[in-house]
Amino acid sequence: MNRNELIKLIDNHEDVCNFGTSEDAPSVEWIQKTEKALGVQLPDDYKWFLNTYGGGEISGEEIYSIYCVPFDEAIGGDITYQNIISTNNISLGKIVLSNTDFGEEFYFKIDGSNQVYLELGNKNELYAQNFIEYIEKRIKAYL
């Protein structure tokens, strides 16, 4: 699935998707501050999502974004807050994107790959080849 196909999927399932708009997007400076704080370059598809929607949730599952406030004040779903301040996921080699009420944790590895992994208990597995496929699969999980 490409970005245009994903936009159509999102538009056709607004009952499941609660995303912002490009007006909610973090600035280039905030994305750079986030990458510096995390010590990684975020995948292009994730940055496209931020630029297109700012952030949002799928059926109540928040996808961590950039709140554009100092990281130590950004309690909630700010990706830096969640991965450095709340829980030191960076030391575990991952950047968590979302946690579900079912105990699922979706994350990027900090090795620079675009793949999204799923951790559930002691089990870790590849979930999606990239962020676009991750969003697609999460939407379809609720249809």
Helices and strands as residue ranges (DSSP letters): H 3-12, E 17-19, G 22-24, H 28-38, H 44-53, E 56-58, E 61-63, G 71-73, H 79-80, I 81-86, G 89-92, E 94-99, E 105-109, E 116-120, E 123-128, H 131-141
